[in-house]
Amino acid sequence: MNDLEIARAANPKHIDEIARKIGIDPEHLEHYGRYKAKVNIKTPDKPKGKLILVTALTPTPAGEGKTTVSIGLCDAMNEIGANAMLALREPSLGPVFGMKGGATGGGYSQVIPMEDINLHFTGDFHAIEKANNLLSALIDNNIQSKERSLGIDPRTVIWKRVMDMNDRSLRQMVTGLGGTGNGVPREAGFNITAASEIMAILCLAKDIDDLKQRFARIIVGFTFDRKPIHAADLNAQGSMAALLKDAIKPNLVQTLAGNAALIHGGPFANIAQGTNSVIATKTAMSLADYTITEAGFGSDLGAEKFLDIKCRMAGITPSAMVIVATVRALKYHGGVPIGQLNQPNVPALLKGMDNLARHIENSKVYGVPAVIAINRFTADTDDEVNAVTTACEKLGMQAFAVNYWAHGGKGGTNLAEAVRAVADRNQAIFTPVYSNTQTTAEKIETVARRIYGASSVDYSAEAKAVLTRIEKLGLGHLPVCIAKTQYSFSDDAKRLGRAKDFVLTIRDIEIAAGAGFVVPIAGAVMRMPGLPAIPSAESIDIDSEGNIRGLF
C-alpha cells in the first residue's frame, strides 16, 4: 500500500484518549472533529523534559525521509518504554501541490489524519495569511489617505502580501492600477505564507502578548525622509493578533501507533527558522520525558537556525541530536546521477561521506552529542549499509540502520535505545556559534566559516547598505537567519558533497524586526517558489464519496 492507503487503513483513537494519555484533560481541547484538536493550556517557561533534535545531511532530490525518521523514533522510544512525543511543523500547501508532496511521514511511520494535516488542517496557515494581508491593506490605505497619512514612501514598502501556494507569476507586480479610487500605484509582490515574517513570529512568540509586541515591531517601509514605519504606527498589531487567536494554539494529533504529536507552524528552513513553534515545543517538553522535534533540511540550515535562533530566544537546550543519512544521498554527494542511485556503489558512497562528516562536525561545534540514523531504502544493500556504519565509527559516531517506513517504531528500537542513553547522560554543553554582541557582518561570517565551511563572505552594494541601516536602527544585536539553497553548503546548488574554498555571496539583507532576526540572502533563494513542470497537483483527485487520492 502507498502512504495514503496505509493512513486510511489505520484505526485511530479519539483525540480525547490521546490527550488523556499525555495528561491533558479533554476540557482543555478545542475539537476539530474526532482526531484533531487545539490544545489550550498554559505553556511553562522552563519545562523539564529532554529535547531531541532531528536533522540531516545535505538534502537531495531523492529525499531523505527526515520526518519519517522523527515519527518513527518517537514510536520506537515509546516501544522501549520511554515517555516520548513529537513536536513538528505543519505542511505548506505549496510543496504539497508542487514537488515535495505531503509532509506527514511515510509508510507505517506517519502522523494522522494524513489528508487533513496535508490540506487545510485547522486553518492556521489561512489565519496567518489573513493577518499578513491585513497589514498590507492597512499600508496601502495609509498611502492613499490624505487625513491620516504617515508619509510612507511607496517606493520603500518592503512588506509583501502572501498566499500558501507556489505561484511564480505573483513574485513581482504593480498594484493600485485603474485610477485614483483604486489606490496609489506601486511595485509589490507576494511571498509564500510559510516564508512570511508572520509565520516566523507565530513560531517564536511565547504567548498572545508577546505576539502583539512582535507584530508592533515589524518594519513595513520608510517615510520620504527615511524614517522607519512600524506596524504599530498603523495600529495594526491588535487586529492582526485577533486573527490568530486560535492559530497560536498547538494542534494535537497522533501517530499511526497512537502516540501524541503536536503539529504547529511551518516556517521554511532555507529562508526562516525552519522549525515548529516555541509554544508547541515547550508544551510537549512539559508533557513528556522526551520531545522529538525536527529542523528543516541539513544541519547548516534548519539545525543552525534552531540552535542559534529558537533555542536562544526560547531558553531551551537540546540533550541530543540525530543526523539522518541515506545510502542514496551519500552516493549522490559522491557523484552518482539521480537515475543511478539504486545501483550498488560503495566507492561513491564513501566519497559522499565527506558531506556527512561536515554535519557531524557541526553538531560538535554546538556541543550537542549526536547519533547517526541510516534511513534504509529497499534498494540499499547490506554492504552499503555496513560501509556507512563503519565509516561513521571511524569518525567516532554511533550509526544505526532503521526502517521505520516498513515497520513503524519496531523498525528502529536500537536507535531509540541509543538516543535515550545519550540524552540521559546529560553531556550536552550547548553553545551558540556566535554571540549577540558581534556585529551583523561578524555573525554572518561566523556561520559561513564555521558551519558552511566558506573561505570568506562577499557583500553586494545593496547588502552593505542594509548592514549600515541595521546599525542605525539599533538592530545590530539581532541574530542572523541566512537564506540560501538547501542543496549545498555553499550558495551554489550544484556544488555537492563538502564544498570547500568558496565565497558566500550575500546579495541582499531583509530586516525581520518583529521576528527578531535579520535575513541575509545568499544566492538566488526566493520567497515565492514556482511549480515544477509536472506538479503534484496533477495527480491529486477526489472521488464522489469524498476519498482523496494522489497525496504522498
Solvent accessible surface area in square Angstrom, and as a share of the most:
residue,aa,sasa,rsa
1,M,136,0.61
2,N,82,0.42
3,D,22,0.12
4,L,6,0.03
5,E,80,0.36
6,I,8,0.04
7,A,12,0.09
8,R,103,0.37
9,A,71,0.55
10,A,30,0.23
11,N,145,0.74
12,P,40,0.25
13,K,76,0.32
14,H,59,0.26
15,I,0,0.00
16,D,29,0.15
17,E,86,0.39
18,I,0,0.00
19,A,0,0.00
20,R,151,0.55
21,K,111,0.47
22,I,20,0.10
23,G,65,0.63
24,I,6,0.03
25,D,75,0.39
26,P,23,0.14
27,E,138,0.62
28,H,74,0.33
29,L,14,0.07
30,E,55,0.25
31,H,86,0.38
32,Y,71,0.27
33,G,54,0.52
34,R,141,0.51
35,Y,66,0.25
36,K,25,0.11
37,A,0,0.00
38,K,0,0.00
39,V,3,0.01
40,N,76,0.39
41,I,55,0.28
42,K,187,0.79
43,T,32,0.18
44,P,47,0.29
45,D,99,0.51
46,K,159,0.67
47,P,22,0.14
48,K,196,0.83
49,G,13,0.12
50,K,50,0.21
51,L,0,0.00
52,I,0,0.00
53,L,0,0.00
54,V,0,0.00
55,T,0,0.00
56,A,3,0.02
57,L,0,0.00
58,T,0,0.00
59,P,20,0.13
60,T,6,0.04
61,P,87,0.55
62,A,25,0.19
63,G,33,0.32
64,E,13,0.06
65,G,28,0.27
66,K,23,0.10
67,T,27,0.16
68,T,12,0.07
69,V,0,0.00
70,S,0,0.00
71,I,0,0.00
72,G,0,0.00
73,L,0,0.00
74,C,0,0.00
75,D,5,0.03
76,A,0,0.00
77,M,0,0.00
78,N,40,0.21
79,E,87,0.39
80,I,36,0.18
81,G,64,0.62
82,A,7,0.05
83,N,66,0.34
84,A,5,0.04
85,M,1,0.00
86,L,0,0.00
87,A,0,0.00
88,L,6,0.03
89,R,52,0.19
90,E,10,0.04
91,P,12,0.08
92,S,8,0.05
93,L,15,0.08
94,G,0,0.00
95,P,30,0.19
96,V,1,0.01
97,F,43,0.18
98,G,0,0.00
99,M,140,0.62
100,K,124,0.52
101,G,2,0.02
102,G,14,0.13
103,A,29,0.22
104,T,2,0.01
105,G,18,0.18
106,G,4,0.03
107,G,0,0.00
108,Y,96,0.37
109,S,0,0.00
110,Q,0,0.00
111,V,1,0.01
112,I,7,0.03
113,P,28,0.18
114,M,6,0.03
115,E,40,0.18
116,D,53,0.28
117,I,2,0.01
118,N,0,0.00
119,L,42,0.21
120,H,115,0.51
121,F,19,0.08
122,T,15,0.09
123,G,22,0.21
124,D,2,0.01
125,F,14,0.06
126,H,59,0.26
127,A,20,0.15
128,I,0,0.00
129,E,27,0.12
130,K,104,0.44
131,A,0,0.00
132,N,2,0.01
133,N,36,0.18
134,L,52,0.26
135,L,0,0.00
136,S,1,0.01
137,A,50,0.39
138,L,50,0.25
139,I,0,0.00
140,D,35,0.18
141,N,96,0.49
142,N,16,0.08
143,I,25,0.13
144,Q,74,0.33
145,S,28,0.18
146,K,186,0.79
147,E,157,0.70
148,R,174,0.64
149,S,58,0.37
150,L,63,0.31
151,G,28,0.27
152,I,7,0.04
153,D,0,0.00
154,P,25,0.16
155,R,191,0.70
156,T,25,0.15
157,V,20,0.12
158,I,86,0.44
159,W,18,0.06
160,K,74,0.31
161,R,54,0.20
162,V,2,0.01
163,M,57,0.26
164,D,8,0.04
165,M,56,0.25
166,N,12,0.06
167,D,46,0.24
168,R,127,0.46
169,S,83,0.53
170,L,36,0.18
171,R,63,0.23
172,Q,134,0.60
173,M,53,0.24
174,V,81,0.47
175,T,33,0.19
176,G,18,0.17
177,L,114,0.57
178,G,68,0.66
179,G,47,0.45
180,T,123,0.72
181,G,73,0.70
182,N,92,0.47
183,G,16,0.16
184,V,59,0.34
185,P,76,0.48
186,R,15,0.06
187,E,117,0.53
188,A,12,0.10
189,G,2,0.02
190,F,36,0.15
191,N,21,0.11
192,I,0,0.00
193,T,0,0.00
194,A,0,0.00
195,A,1,0.00
196,S,4,0.02
197,E,24,0.11
198,I,0,0.00
199,M,0,0.00
200,A,1,0.01
201,I,0,0.00
202,L,0,0.00
203,C,0,0.00
204,L,6,0.03
205,A,0,0.00
206,K,129,0.55
207,D,60,0.31
208,I,70,0.35
209,D,82,0.42
210,D,18,0.09
211,L,0,0.00
212,K,76,0.32
213,Q,107,0.47
214,R,23,0.08
215,F,0,0.00
216,A,20,0.16
217,R,105,0.38
218,I,0,0.00
219,I,5,0.03
220,V,0,0.00
221,G,0,0.00
222,F,8,0.03
223,T,15,0.09
224,F,126,0.52
225,D,95,0.49
226,R,133,0.49
227,K,127,0.54
228,P,40,0.25
229,I,9,0.05
230,H,57,0.26
231,A,0,0.00
232,A,38,0.29
233,D,63,0.33
234,L,19,0.09
235,N,105,0.54
236,A,0,0.00
237,Q,49,0.22
238,G,36,0.35
239,S,53,0.34
240,M,0,0.00
241,A,3,0.02
242,A,61,0.47
243,L,78,0.39
244,L,0,0.00
245,K,126,0.53
246,D,48,0.25
247,A,3,0.02
248,I,15,0.07
249,K,39,0.17
250,P,6,0.04
251,N,0,0.00
252,L,0,0.00
253,V,0,0.00
254,Q,1,0.01
255,T,0,0.00
256,L,41,0.20
257,A,62,0.48
258,G,3,0.02
259,N,9,0.05
260,A,3,0.02
261,A,0,0.00
262,L,0,0.00
263,I,2,0.01
264,H,0,0.00
265,G,0,0.00
266,G,3,0.03
267,P,0,0.00
268,F,36,0.15
269,A,0,0.00
270,N,24,0.12
271,I,4,0.02
272,A,4,0.03
273,Q,0,0.00
274,G,0,0.00
275,T,0,0.00
276,N,0,0.00
277,S,0,0.00
278,V,4,0.02
279,I,14,0.07
280,A,0,0.00
281,T,0,0.00
282,K,14,0.06
283,T,2,0.01
284,A,0,0.00
285,M,11,0.05
286,S,48,0.31
287,L,36,0.18
288,A,5,0.04
289,D,79,0.41
290,Y,19,0.07
291,T,0,0.00
292,I,0,0.00
293,T,0,0.00
294,E,12,0.05
295,A,0,0.00
296,G,2,0.02
297,F,59,0.25
298,G,0,0.00
299,S,3,0.02
300,D,0,0.00
301,L,0,0.00
302,G,0,0.00
303,A,1,0.01
304,E,0,0.00
305,K,0,0.00
306,F,0,0.00
307,L,1,0.00
308,D,0,0.00
309,I,0,0.00
310,K,0,0.00
311,C,3,0.02
312,R,59,0.22
313,M,66,0.29
314,A,12,0.09
315,G,56,0.54
316,I,9,0.05
317,T,68,0.40
318,P,0,0.00
319,S,16,0.11
320,A,0,0.00
321,M,2,0.01
322,V,0,0.00
323,I,0,0.00
324,V,0,0.00
325,A,0,0.00
326,T,0,0.00
327,V,0,0.00
328,R,44,0.16
329,A,0,0.00
330,L,0,0.00
331,K,3,0.01
332,Y,39,0.15
333,H,11,0.05
334,G,9,0.08
335,G,59,0.57
336,V,13,0.07
337,P,73,0.46
338,I,89,0.45
339,G,71,0.68
340,Q,86,0.38
341,L,7,0.03
342,N,96,0.49
343,Q,103,0.46
344,P,93,0.58
345,N,53,0.27
346,V,46,0.26
347,P,102,0.64
348,A,12,0.09
349,L,0,0.00
350,L,84,0.42
351,K,138,0.59
352,G,0,0.00
353,M,15,0.07
354,D,72,0.37
355,N,0,0.00
356,L,0,0.00
357,A,13,0.10
358,R,30,0.11
359,H,0,0.00
360,I,4,0.02
361,E,69,0.31
362,N,2,0.01
363,S,2,0.02
364,K,124,0.53
365,V,41,0.24
366,Y,3,0.01
367,G,27,0.26
368,V,3,0.02
369,P,36,0.23
370,A,15,0.12
371,V,1,0.00
372,I,0,0.00
373,A,0,0.00
374,I,0,0.00
375,N,7,0.03
376,R,68,0.25
377,F,58,0.24
378,T,146,0.85
379,A,40,0.31
380,D,11,0.06
381,T,43,0.25
382,D,89,0.46
383,D,102,0.53
384,E,1,0.00
385,V,9,0.05
386,N,89,0.45
387,A,17,0.13
388,V,0,0.00
389,T,35,0.20
390,T,65,0.38
391,A,15,0.12
392,C,0,0.00
393,E,109,0.49
394,K,169,0.72
395,L,69,0.34
396,G,66,0.63
397,M,15,0.07
398,Q,89,0.40
399,A,11,0.09
400,F,43,0.18
401,A,36,0.28
402,V,3,0.02
403,N,44,0.22
404,Y,0,0.00
405,W,116,0.41
406,A,36,0.28
407,H,111,0.50
408,G,8,0.07
409,G,8,0.08
410,K,147,0.62
411,G,15,0.15
412,G,3,0.03
413,T,45,0.26
414,N,71,0.36
415,L,0,0.00
416,A,0,0.00
417,E,81,0.36
418,A,10,0.08
419,V,0,0.00
420,R,63,0.23
421,A,43,0.34
422,V,7,0.04
423,A,0,0.00
424,D,66,0.34
425,R,127,0.46
426,N,102,0.52
427,Q,110,0.49
428,A,26,0.20
429,I,136,0.69
430,F,40,0.17
431,T,75,0.43
432,P,39,0.25
433,V,8,0.05
434,Y,9,0.04
435,S,50,0.32
436,N,69,0.35
437,T,129,0.75
438,Q,48,0.22
439,T,64,0.37
440,T,2,0.01
441,A,27,0.21
442,E,79,0.36
443,K,0,0.00
444,I,0,0.00
445,E,54,0.24
446,T,21,0.12
447,V,0,0.00
448,A,0,0.00
449,R,123,0.45
450,R,117,0.43
451,I,0,0.00
452,Y,0,0.00
453,G,16,0.15
454,A,7,0.06
455,S,50,0.32
456,S,38,0.24
457,V,22,0.13
458,D,76,0.40
459,Y,28,0.11
460,S,30,0.19
461,A,81,0.63
462,E,106,0.48
463,A,0,0.00
464,K,116,0.49
465,A,63,0.49
466,V,18,0.10
467,L,28,0.14
468,T,72,0.42
469,R,91,0.33
470,I,0,0.00
471,E,92,0.41
472,K,168,0.71
473,L,48,0.24
474,G,50,0.48
475,L,28,0.14
476,G,14,0.13
477,H,102,0.45
478,L,15,0.08
479,P,9,0.06
480,V,0,0.00
481,C,0,0.00
482,I,1,0.00
483,A,2,0.01
484,K,0,0.00
485,T,18,0.11
486,Q,30,0.13
487,Y,71,0.27
488,S,1,0.01
489,F,0,0.00
490,S,1,0.01
491,D,33,0.17
492,D,60,0.31
493,A,45,0.35
494,K,179,0.76
495,R,94,0.34
496,L,61,0.30
497,G,9,0.09
498,R,59,0.22
499,A,7,0.06
500,K,114,0.48
501,D,124,0.64
502,F,7,0.03
503,V,72,0.42
504,L,0,0.00
505,T,55,0.32
506,I,0,0.00
507,R,99,0.36
508,D,46,0.24
509,I,6,0.03
510,E,63,0.28
511,I,16,0.08
512,A,7,0.05
513,A,8,0.06
514,G,0,0.00
515,A,0,0.00
516,G,7,0.07
517,F,5,0.02
518,V,1,0.00
519,V,1,0.01
520,P,0,0.00
521,I,13,0.07
522,A,0,0.00
523,G,22,0.21
524,A,84,0.65
525,V,20,0.12
526,M,99,0.44
527,R,45,0.17
528,M,3,0.01
529,P,40,0.25
530,G,18,0.18
531,L,64,0.32
532,P,35,0.22
533,A,104,0.81
534,I,141,0.72
535,P,18,0.11
536,S,11,0.07
537,A,42,0.33
538,E,125,0.56
539,S,54,0.35
540,I,34,0.17
541,D,64,0.33
542,I,103,0.52
543,D,74,0.38
544,S,121,0.78
545,E,148,0.66
546,G,44,0.42
547,N,59,0.30
548,I,26,0.13
549,R,144,0.53
550,G,25,0.24
551,L,6,0.03
552,F,102,0.42
